[in-house]
């Protein structure tokens, strides 16, 4: 007969109830009523109550008298509700008599209920149980919604990356290009001083920037000779095709992806396509992706040529500041160049293939002593 070695789960601690009242006799009374069902802490002033409210574990309920030793209960309630770390703790105000105006005032400050004299033990226990139960269910529901939202976001990112790989497959096979370009866009955003959330959106949206190539014949995508004028025009259509595939959305990630797809071939001097936009009229994501795309194309093997070394590519990009590229993005590129080199080395095409789409930031690249650098 086998026995399980698994330790039994520790019993769950009862919810914490804080009773705040200047009268020691009243706090003792409430503690006696609640002690068999809850962990009860009693205090006489708002400062002590606030310390418990901000501590761990969080109270499941605060029974708050209108008379405390330092401030009145209304001000104490207002402060609790104004503090983001304590605002969601249910507060029941404890008063000596009924007054409609005073009750309305307390409820307007965020209290959920009143307990009035004569204090009834069954009523006290029932109300505290009811509000704690309601709060527990609400928090559980919010956790479930948050987990489901996270799952949906992860699924969306996986679909985006798989679509990008599908487009890449039509250009000769899977490489690590999608991963590299995502990191390049994020690093450029960081070097520009963009907020962290915006940089993360650049990272997540980048895989779709060339999705319009799904609408370009493989014979053009795979051609090693110079494209004819007609083929060039057909290739240029991929920017508009990509924007149409993604569509217009209120969602920041998909809208960023659309702008990247549509405008990553615009030029700072107005000589780009498809709209011939100039300067700041070009959407920011497009200006960032324009440089990231060129750096990727220059430094990795193409169907029609071997890669440039990084210093040569960096010099060529610098020379296009104010012409092909936004000068600010070029400055950001120069600032972030060493990190871009590390991404390039961490995700070479030689170990690509049916990879697991590990988009995590690479560890600093460690090369054996004396080993030649592919970026040199």
PyMOL commands that set and color helices and strands:
alter all, ss='L'
color gray80, all
select helices_A, chain A and resi 24-34+46-54+73-82+100-108+121-169+177-191+196-208+211-215+218-221+229-236+238-246+252-263+279-281+284-299+310-319+327-346+349-351
alter helices_A, ss='H'
color red, helices_A
select strands_A, chain A and resi 16-20+39-43+61-65+91-95+113-116
alter strands_A, ss='S'
color yellow, strands_A
deselect
rebuild
show_as cartoon
